[in-house]
Amino acid sequence: MNVTITRNAAALEITKDSETKIIESSDIRTQVALQSENVDASITIHSNPENAFDDVEIALEYGANITSGPDYLCADYKAHELAFFRLNNARNLIEYDAAAKQVACYYLSRVPFQIPSQLEAEKDMAKKIHDRTIDNGSTPLLGVIDMFRNMLRAERQRAHNMVKINPNNPNVNFFTGSNEEINEVIKQGGPVLINSWLGSGKSKENLFTTFESACQRNASPLLIAPRRSQIAPMKNDPRHYTNAGRSGFDAAGVIGVVNSTIGLPAFEQHRNNTSMVLGDELELLLSHCASDAIGIFGKLSERGAATAGFYELVKKAAKEGTAVLADGLMSDYTATKIAETLGMKVTVATKTQGEFAHKINLHPTKAAMIATAQASLRAGKNVLVISDESHNSKNDKLEGTFNTLQKSATGESMLLDGAVFGDSEKAEFVSNLAENLSGYQLVVASPVVSSGVSIETDHFDEVFVLAAGTVLPTEVIQSTSRVRNLSETHLAFATKNRNRIDDIGYVFSNMAAREFGDGDDYNQENLDKLWAMPGVQDVVKRIAYENRMRRNYNNQTLMMMEALGFTISHVSADKVAEDKAKEEIKEGNDEAENKRIEQILNADDISIQDAQNRRKSEQMTREHEYQVEKCELREFYKTNQIDVELVKADKGGRQRKQITNLRLGVESAARNMSAFDANRRKVIKKLMKTLEIDLSEIMRGESAIITREQAQRFAEWVENKRSVVTVGGKSTKANEAYSQAFGGRSFNSKQAQRCINSVLHEEMGLSVKEHNKDSRKVSASADRCIYFNLHMTGIARPNHKLTEEEEVARDMASGYFDPTTDKEILKWFDQTREVGAVSAGSKWEVGITFDELIESLKSTEAHPEMFNFGEISGYVLSDEKIESSEMKFKTARCCA
């Protein structure tokens, strides 16, 4: 039933046969509240300019539609639509100001990716913002335009400083000249930053020339790169770091990747004796040292050690000899950081730049660009595609893109990734990469070629770059200039919106929570010790800076390009070709997924220790990646039966993450857990308590109803500045704890229901369906319950129907065994049984028959010792006396 509530019914234009119920009242709130009791009612508030700003709050509270003159806001509104409505109905400067900022930010987020230019954005504003004057004499349209221009100017300056060094930077001395003149500057010693433009010959004419000269002088130089692909042409050179033996490395110099060159004992003599350090792609070097690629699990302390080691090496060379660091997209932030670390001014040398002209053909979607590439391939053109899509044992979108394009190629095709550069048998191929690629019509490459690889042949007719957001915007920009002879590049984004937090305190607390394996260690004293460890502060600040660079990824990348002189041209999509490409992309991804699953199933079984050793290696082979993935699946789901259904259901680890969150929501706090997990558990417990959801019941197949009021209560807790989550000896604000628990998500109290629905579905894998207008039904699918039980107890398997006795055994036994820590509460339950192995009269693997197990669990007289923990009570099947404070167990299936 449609209901319209208005102050003046005569002003409505409603036909006589309309089924809309009209209610005229001066008390809008009361009438909306009364009509909301009918869950089937669709309510619209018919307001006017004098009252619309107040009425919209009523509409938001009760989920109603609202109209005021030409302005209409539906109940299922988007944030910018609400901002426009408020702006057009603002009555004074206070009401106008907040809405104006939101509208200006909305346009800022769309230029230049969705709206080509500032002028186009302002034209759109003129169409959507009423040209009027409010009571204080302000003009909303002109005010928003002025605010937008100031924001855009500041954003462009930030983008400029991320790819260029500010000419007014007091920490640097600038020099401009030829590469030969730059080499003369290098000979003078000290710190030199080479900031010549892309394709200017920095690596070949400056770094490698200087390296060779230093080797001849026995200066023991170190040439450091972030990727193996950058030094691939030197693979057979005795100075290449992979030629180090167990006894050490006695070549005249070292050419190696940063983590090995800095960390391995084989190069200690060179590190101690060198008077020259040369670093290629400085931004990527620092990014790599701060990334989770360092160490086994990328702990903050490990990253700090790598970063500190790099800076110490550079500092030593700069003071005793020469330190040369090159990057065509060096930021003002990095140049300042190097100068501050060295405690001296640095020289920034730039090759005299000729006329730069490079055009970017920006496609609206991945499918639109793929359709263009397919047409080029069918026309016989040679195509290079560079994509940073996922390419690993959990998800292989890059392989899917290759499958899609390969079908349109008329010649040979090749997938060029890190495995090619790591294969010793292909050393000769990669050492002369540009010429060897001439034998292929289609080459699809991962980011291994985004920097340090120059293709100067005329083989490729077109280059397509697909940015999925997994690398920094600077790497996307570098990818566009790999083929030196082309002045145009096709570009498309396939990114997802992610909330990037650049607050240093938040970044540190988030990383530190993962550092401490036991939540009890998470206290201010230990945090202070961690913060004081070498390189830790540099890592945290670097990650915060990179998060700032990744924010609003598409626009940030394009603004950086504009700052460098690129021309952005928006390309319209051929809808028919785009739709066809979407179908073919799906087919290609399905083929890649089937291949991934097959590789996992066929991978050799390895132990947990072997998996750890694989992670320690510099770079795992594809074969090793699949072995580790299979091991992780086996350990998480506690079964040796890794089949197609399980791998598909796991969705590349997504289900594992969701089940882990579910487990944290049902288990006791008895087991030791990391500070990160302890925080996550407390947030999930608070969410479940507020929503009045019993997760253990949900995972038994029951359902729960959550209401708008419950969602609002949780929002109040998150937004309250006095709400905290305490882990160990450290308290965190509720909104920060929520963001930390759910992958950086922010909470919008105005859309509390929507935020909670998203968390329940995306982060916990639960089904959230509409129950009525103000409530939702929460449940778990049968398959999700099965895999949850499989993880918790190692008993239930898909398509295996348990007997009634098995159900009893599983439920009763689940409270006595902690599968995550292998704590043995009952000796007979320390191993996972095989599917179907348990039946009446059969033997368990350890010490007791199934019948004896059932009888023991049923008997309360034989074992009267009772323990209690929270809401859980049970009988200890042991004659040993156990103190309650020492009793550690985890509820495996359904206990809270």
N, C-alpha and C positions, 0 to 999 in steps of 0.2 A: 504494500500500500504506500502511495506517495503522499507525503504531508508537507505542506508549505506553511510556515509560520511567519507572519508579517505584522508590522505596526499599522499598515494601511492597506486593507484588502482592496479598496477601490483602485489602487494603483496597479493591481495585477491584471494581466491580460490572459484570462483563463477561459477556454471555450466551455459552453454549457454542458457538453457531453463528457468533459474531462473527469477522470476518476480521481483526480487530486483533491485531497481534503485540505480546505483552507481554514487556518486558525488565525484570527486577528487578536492581538494582545500587545500591551505595552511591556509586559513582563516576559521577555523572550526566553530567559534562562529557565524559568519554571515550566513553561510550555514544552520546551525542548526536552527537559528532564522527564516530564510526564509521558510524552510521546515515545521516548527512548525505551520505555518499559515494554513496548511492543517490538519484539526482536525482528519482526518482518517489515517494520516501517522504514521507508527511505525518507529522511527528513532534509528539507531545504529551508534555510533561513533567508527570507527576502529582506535585505537590509537597505540602508541608504547611506550616502556619504557622511552624514553626521554621526552615525552609529556603527558603521562597518568595522572600524578598527577594534571596537570593543566586542562586537558580535562575533568576530572571527575567533576570539578566544573561546567563546561558548561552543562554536562549531568544532573546534579542535578537541575540546574536552569530551564532547559526546559523539564525535565521529560523524558530524552532519555536513551537508553541502551548504555553501553560502553564496549568495549573489548580491551585487551592489552595482546597479547601473550596468555597464558593459563588462564589469569584472565578475568572474565566476571562479570559485575554488571548490573542487570536488573533495569528498572525504578522503579519497586515495590520492592525496596531493603529493607533489615533489617539493623539495625545500625551496627551490628558486621560484616556484609558482606562488608559494605562500609569501615570499619576499616581495614579489611584484604586487600582490593583492594589498599587502600592508603599505607599501610605498604609495600606491595610487589612492589609498584612503587615509593617509596620514593627515592629521589636522594641525600639527604643530612641529616645531623643530625636534623635540625629543622623540616623537613617534617616527618622524622622517629619518632621523640620523641612523638608527639601527638597521632599518629596512634598506636604506641607501647603500650601506656598506655591504650588505648581503647581495644586493643586485650587482654592485660593482665587482665583487668577488666572483659572481657567477660568470660575468663576461670575461674577467681575467682568466678564468679556467678554460675558456673556449678559444682564446686567441694565442697563436695562429693556427692551431690544429683543426678546429671545427669552423671557426670564422677566420677567413684569410688575413684580415687586416684590421687595424684600429678603426679606420673609416667605416668598414662594413659593420663593425660592432656598434658604432655610434648611430648608424642608420637604423639598425635593429632596435636600439633603445628608443629612438624617436617614434617608432611604431607601437611600442608596448607601454611606454610611460606617458601618462597624461600630461600635456603641456598646460600647466596651471600654476597658480601662485597660492601658497598656503598662508595662514593668518599672520605669520611673521615676515612676510614679504619674500620668502625663499621660493625658488623655482626648482622643483624636484628634478626635472629633466636635466637642466644645466648643472645642477649640483652633482648628480650621479656621473655625468660625463666628465666633469672636472675631477671627481674622486677616482674614476676609472683611469683617466690619463696619468694621474700621479702614481697609482698602483702599478700600471703597466710600465711606466718609466723606471720605477725602482726594480721591478722584476727583470726587465731587460738589462739593467746595470748588473744585477746579481748574476745573470746568465753570462754576461760579458766577462765578469771577473772569474768565472769558473773555467774559461778556456783561454783567457788572456791575462797577462800581468799588467796591473794598473801602472800606467806611465808615471804616476805620482808616488809610487811605492818607495818609501824612504830607505828600505832595506837593500835596494839593488842599484847597481850601476849598469847602464845599458850600452851595448855596442852593436853596431850594424855594419856588415861587410860581407865579402864573399866567404865561401867555405875555407879557402886557403888562408884568408885573413883571420878567420875564427880559429884555425889551427895554430896560428902564431900567438893568439891570445892564450890558448891552452898551454903552450910551451912556457908561458910566464909563471905557471903554477897557481895554486890556490883553488878556490871553488868557482867553477864555471857552469852555468845553466844554459844549455842550448835550446832556444825556443823558436827555431825556424819553422816555417809553415809545413804542412803535410806534403811529402814528396820532394822536399828540398835537398835530400841526400845526407841527412844528419847521421844515420847509421853507417852508411857506406863510406862517405867522404870525411867524416869527422871522427866517429868513435872507433871504427875498425882501423883507420889510418893511424890514429894515435896509439891504439893497442899494439899494432905491429911495430911501431917505432919504439915503444916502451919495452917490448920483448927483446929487441936488439940491444937495448941499453941495460938489460938484466934488471929492470925495475920491478919485476914480478907483478905485472898488472893484473887486475881482476876486471873482467868485462861481465856485468851482471844483467840478466834479462828476466822478465817475469814468466815467459813461456818458452818451451822448447822449440816451438815453431820459428821463433825469431833467430835462433842460433842453429837451425837445422842445416844450413849450407856448410857449417863447420863440423858436422858430425864426425867426419873421418880425420879431423885435425887432432894431433896428439894433445893439444891444449884443451880440447873439449872435456867437460867435467865427467862425462860418462866413461872416459878412458882411465879414470883413477882406479888403482888396484888396492888390494888390502894393505900393502906396505906404504901406501901414501900416493903422492902426486908430485912428480919432479919435473914437470914441463916448465917452459920459460914463463908461462902465464896461464891464467884460468879463464875459460869462457863457460859460464854456467848459469843455471837458474838460481833465483835469489835464495830460496830456502835451503838448497843443498850447499851452495857456495858459502853461506853464512854459518850453517849449522853443522856440517859434517866434519869429523876430525881429519879427513884426508886433506883438507885445504887449510888446516890450521897454520902450517908453515907459511903459506902465501899470505894469509890474513895478517900474520905477525910481521912479515917482512915487506909487504907491499908499500910502495910510495905512490901508487896510482889506482884509483877506482873509477871505472866507467860504468854508468848506469843508463840503459836504454828504456824508454817508455816509463819515466819516473812515476807518473800518476798511477799506472798499473802496478808498478813495483810496490808502492806504498799500500795500495789497495789489497794486493796479494798478501803482504805481511800482516795486514789487519783482518784477513778473512778467515773463515773456519777451515780453509784448506791447510792451515798450519797445525801440526801435531796430529794426534789421532782423532780427537773430538773437537778440535778447535777451541780449547779452553782459553780464557782471557789471559791467563799467565803465560801460556805458550805463545800466543800472538804477541804479547808484550815483549817476550824475550827475542822473538824474531825481529820485531820493529826496532828494539833497542840495539840489537846486533848490527842491523843495517846502518843506523845513524852513527854508531860508534866507528864503524868501518869508514864511513864517509868523512867523519870528523878527523880521524887519524890521517887519512890521505890528504885532506884539505890543508892540514897544518904542517905535514911533513913533506908533501909533494903536490899532487894534483888530484882533484875530484871533479869529474865531468859528468853531469846528469842531463839527459836530453829528453825532451817531449815537445811535440808540436802543438799540444793542447795544454800546456802547463798553466795551472791556475794561480791566481794571485795568492790564494791561501797557502799553496804548497811552496811557492817561492819565499813567502814570509816565514813559513815554518823552517825551511832549510837554513835561512839566514839566522833565525833565532837559535836554532840548535847548534850551529857552528859558532855563534857569538861574534859574527863579523858580516860585513856586507858581501854580497855575492855579485858576480858579473853575469848579466844576462846577455848572451850573444845571439843575434838573429841574422840570418842571411838576408841580404837585400832582396826584397820581394818584388817580383814583376807583377803584371796584371793578373788578378785572380778572377776566374769566372767559372762557377760550377753550379749547375741547375739541378734541383731536386724535384722530381715528379712525384708528388705526394698522392698516394691512392687512399681512398676512404677506409678500405678494409683489406684484410689479408686476402680474402677471396678475390677481390677486384684486381689486386696486383698479380695473384697467381694466374688469373684468366689472361692477363696481358702477357705474362711470361710463357704460358702455354701457346698463345698465338705466335709469339716470336719463334718458339722451338719448331712449331709446325711449318713455319715459313723458312726453316733451315738456318736460322740465326744461331750463333754461339752465345750461350748464356751462362753467367756466373751468378749464383744466388748465395748470399751470406746471411745466415740466420742464427740468432742466439736462442732458439727454441730449446726446450729440454731435450737432452740426449744422454740418457743413462738407463740403468736397470729398472728404475721405477716408472719412468715415463719417457717416451721417445717420439716426440712430436717432429723432431728434425727428420727422422727416418720416414715419418708419414709424409712430410713435404717432399722428400726425395722420391717416394713411391708415386706421388701424385704427378710430379713434373716428368718423371722418367717415361711415363706412358705417352707423352706428347713429343718426346725427342726422336729425331730421325737418325741420330748418330750415337756414339758411345757416351755413357753417363758415368759419373763418379761421385761418391760421397767422401768428402775430404774432412777428416776430423782428427782429434788428438791421437787416435790409435795409429793413424798413418805416420804421423811424425815420431811416434814412439816405437815403431816397428824397425828393428835393426836391418831387416832385409830390404827395407825401402829407403835406406839412407841415401843411396845414389839418386833415387827418384826425387826426394825432397831437396837434395842439395842443388838441383837445377829445376826447381819447381815450375817457374814460369814457362819454360820451353816444353817441359813434359806435359803440362796441362793442355797444350795445343792439340793433343790427340783426342780431346773430349769436346763434344758439342755442349753437354750440360755438366756443370760442376756445382754441387750443392755443398757449401762449406760451413763449418761451425765457426765460432769466434777465434779459433786458432789462427786464422788469417786476417783478423781484424786489425792487427798491428804487426809491424816488423816484416811483412811480406809485400813486396812490390812486384807487380806484373807490368812489365814495360813492353810486352809484345802487343801486336795488333790483332790477336786471335779473338778476343771476346768482343761481341757487338753490343751487348747490353749487360748491365749489372743491376741486380735487384737485391735490396737489403730489407730484411724482415726483422723488426725490433719487437721482441717479446718481453723486454723489461728485465731480463736476467743479468744483463751487464750494465755498466754505467753508460749514461748518454754519450760520454766521450768516445767509447768504443764503437758506438753506432756511427758517430761522425767519421771515425777513422775508417770504418768499413766502406764508406762511400768513395774513398780515394785509393783503393787498392790497385785498380787498373788505371795507370797513370795517363793513358792516351784518351780516355773518355771524359767528356766534360758534362755528362748527364748521368744521373743515377735514379733509379726507381726506389721509392721508400714506402713502406706500410708499417703500421703499428698493430701488434696483437697483444697489447698489454691489458692487465687487469688493475682496477683501482685498488690501491693499498694505502693505508694510513701510515705515513712515514713520520716518525717522531725524531726530531733533531735536538731534543733537550739532553744535554750531557749527563745530567743526574739520572734521568730515566734510562738512558742507554747503559750507563754503568750498573745501575741496580738490576736491570734485566739480565745483563751478562754475568754479573756476580752471582745472581740466584742460581744460574746454571753451573757456576764454578764450584759451589759448595755441595758435596755429595750428601751431606747430612744437614737437614734444616736447623739442627741445634747449633751448628757452627755459624749460622747466619746472624752475626751480631756486629755492632759498630766497630769493635776492636779488630775483628778479622777483616772487615771491609776497609778499615784504615790501612791495614797491612797490605791488602791486595792493591789498593790505590797507590801505595808507595812503591810497588814492585817496578823494576825497570821496564819502561815502554808501555805500561798499562794505560797511563793517561793519554799518551799519544794515540794508542789504538782507539780508545773511547772517543776522543775528539775527532779522529779520522772517520769513524763510523757515523758519528752524528753529522759530520760534514757531507758524507756520501748520501745519507738519508735526506738531507736537504736538497742535494742534487737530483735525487730520484723522485722527489715530490712533484706531483703534476707532470709525470715523466714525459708525455708526448710534447706538451708545450715547452717544457724546459729544453728538450733536445732541439726543437726547431728554433727556439730563441738563441741557443748557442750557435747554431748554424748561421743564423742571420748575423750574429756578432762577428763571425768569421768571414762574412762576405758571400755566403751561399744565397742563391735565389730560390725561393719556395714557390712552386707552381702546383695548385690543386688540380687533380685530374678527376674528371667525372667517371663514374662506373657505368659499364654496360650491364644493366640489370640481368639480362638473359644470360650473358656469359658468366656473370658473378654467381648467379644461382646455380648454374651448372658446375662451376668450380667448387662451390660449397659441397655439393654432393660428392665430387671426386676427391676433395680433401678428406671427407669423412671415410670414404673407401680406403684412401691411402693410410689414414690413421688406424683404421681397423686392421689393415694388413700388418702395420708396424706393431700393433698391440699383440696380435696373434703370434708374431715372430718373437716378441719379447717374452711372452708366456712360455713358448716352446723352449727358448734359451734357458729360462729358469728351471723348467722341469728336467731338462737334459743336463743341467750343470752338475758337476761332481759334488758330493756331500763333503762338507768340511766342518771342522770343529769350531767352537767359539774362539779358541786360541788362534786357529788358522785365520779366522776372519779378522781378528785384531791385527795379526801380522800383515794381512793384505792391506789394511787401512794405513799401516805404517809406511808402506812402500810409497815412493815418490809419486807414482801415478799408476793406478790399477789398470790392468788390461781389461777389455770388455769381458773376457772369459772369467776373470777374477771378480768383476762386478756382479755377474750373475751368480757366482758361487756364494758371495757374501749375502746377496739378496735372498737366496734360497735358505741359507743358514738363519737369517733374521726371521724369515717367515716360520721356519720350523721351531725356533725358540719362542717366538711370541705366541703362536697358536698351540704350542706344546703337542705337536704331532709330527710323525715322520711321513704322513700321507699328504704330501704337497701335490695337489691336483689342479686341473684347469679351473674348476669352480672356485677353489680357495683363492687362487691368484687373481682371478677376475674380481671377486668380491672385495679383495684387499685394496683394489684401485690404487696401486702404486704407493701404498703406505697410508692412504687417506683413512681407510677403515681402522688401521692400527692406532692412529692418532685419536680417532673418535672413541674407540673402545677403551683406550687409556683414560680418556676423560670420564667415560662411564664408570670405569673401575675406581677412579678417584672419588666418584660420587657415591659409591656404595661401600667401600672398604673402611675398616677402622683406621685410626691414626697410629696403630701400634707399630707398624713396620717403619723402619728408617727410610726416609726419602729425601731427595734433594730439596734445597730451599725453593727452587722453581716449582717442583711438583707440590710441595707443601702449600705454597701460595695458591697454586691453581686449585688444589683440593678444597681449600677454605672458601674460595670464591664460588666454586661449583656447589658446595654444601649450602652456602648462603643463598644462592639462586634457587636451589631445590626447596629449601625451607620456606623462602618467601612465596614461591609458587605453589607450595603445599603439594609437591610431587614426591612420591616415594619411588626412587629409581629402582629399588629392588623389586617392587611390584611391577613396574614398567617392563623390566627385563624378564619377568615371568609371563609376560603377554597381556598384562592389564593396561588400562589407559587412565589418563588424568585430564581434567579440565582446568585450564588456566584462564584467568580473567584480566580485563584491562586494569582493574583496581590493583591486582597483585603485581602486574608489570610496573605500575606507577609507584608502588611501594618499593620495589627493587631499584627503580630509577632514583627515588629519593635517597636511598642508602648510598648509591654510587656517587651522586652529585653532592651529598653532604660533606663539607670539608672536614668535619670532625670524625667521619667514618674511616676506620683504618683496618688493615689486615696485618696481624702480627705473626711473624715466623721467626723462631729462635729468639733473638733479642732485638729484632729490627721491625719497626712498624712502617707500613706503606699506606699511603692514601688509597681509599677504595677505588677511585677512578683509575689510578696507576696500576693497582693490583688487578683490576678487571682487564685492562689493556694488556698487561703482562701475561695473564692467564689465557687470553684468547688471541694470540698472534698479532698484537698491536691494534686491535679493534678499539674504536672510540664508542662511547655510549651517548646517544642523543635522547635526552629525557622527553623531548617533544614527540618522539617516535619510539617510545619505550617498548610497546608491543611488537613493533617491527624488528627492533634490535634483538629482543629476546627470542623471537621466532627464528631469526637468522642464526643465533648462537646454538639453539637447540638442534636445528637442522644441520648446519654446516659443521659445527665444532663437536657435536655429540651424535650425529647420525640418526636423530629421532624424527619421526613423522609428525608434522604440525599441520593440522587441517582445520578449516573453519567449522566451528560448532554452532555459533550464532554470531550476531554482529559484534558483540563485545567479549567473546570468549573463543578459545581454540582448544582442540582435542589433541593431546600428545600421546603418542604410542611408539612402540618399536616393532619393526617388521619381524616376521618369524625367522628369517635368515639372520638378521642382526642379533637376535636373541641366541641363536645357535652358535654364531661365531664368538659372541661375548662369553657364553658358557665354555666354549672350547678354550678360549684364552684363560679363563678363570680356573678351570679344573682339569682341562685336558681330557674330558670325558666325552661330551656330546659331539657328534659329527653330523654333517648334513646327510640327509637320506638314511640315517640310522635311527630307527624308532626304538627308544628305550623301553624296557619292561617296567612295570610298576615298581618292582624291587630295585631296579637300577636307578629310577627316579629318586626313591627314598635314600639310597646309598649316596647318590650325588649330592642331594640337598643337605643331608646330615654330615657328610664328610667334608663338605666345602669349607666349613668353619674352622677346620683344624690344620689346614695346609696353606702355606704362603708360596705360591708358585713363582713369585718374583724374586724371592731371596733364598729359596730352597731350604728354609728352616723346617726341620723335621719335627712336627708335633706328634705324629703317629708314624711309626716306621713302615707300616704297611701301605702308606699313601705317599711314598716319596718318588714314585715313578708313574709315568703315564701309561695307562693300559692301551692296548691296541683295540681298534673298533671291533665290536662283536666278541671280544675275548672273554667278557664276563657273562656268564649265565649260571643258572643254578648248578652248584656242584663243581664249577671250574675253579682253577687256582689263580690267585693274584700272583704277580711276579715276586712279591716280597712277603713271605712268611705267614699268610693267612688265607683260608678259603673264603670265597664270597659268602657262603652261608654263615660262616663264623663271624664275618664282618657285620652282616645284618643283625645277627643275634647280639653282638657286642654293642652295636649302636642302639638297639631297642632296649637293652638292659640298663635299668637305673639302679638296681639293688647291688649288682656286682661292683659297680664303680661309683660310689656316692660322692666323690670329690666334685665340688661345684665351683665353677668360675663365672664371674660376671664382668662384662666390659661394655659400658654404655647401654645400648639397647639389646645387647647380645648376651645370652646365657647358654651354657652347654656343659656337658659332662666330660671330664678328663679321663680318657681310657688309659690310665697308668696308675700303678701303685706308688709311684714316686710322689713325694710332696713337692708341689710347685707353688712358690710364692706368687700372689696375684700381680705384684709389680714386675715380675719377670716374665709373665705370660705374654708371649708375642704371637699373634696369628693374624691372618687376614681373611675376611669373609669373602669367599670366592664367588658365590653366585648371587645370593639374594639378601644377605644380611646388610644392615646399614652401617 
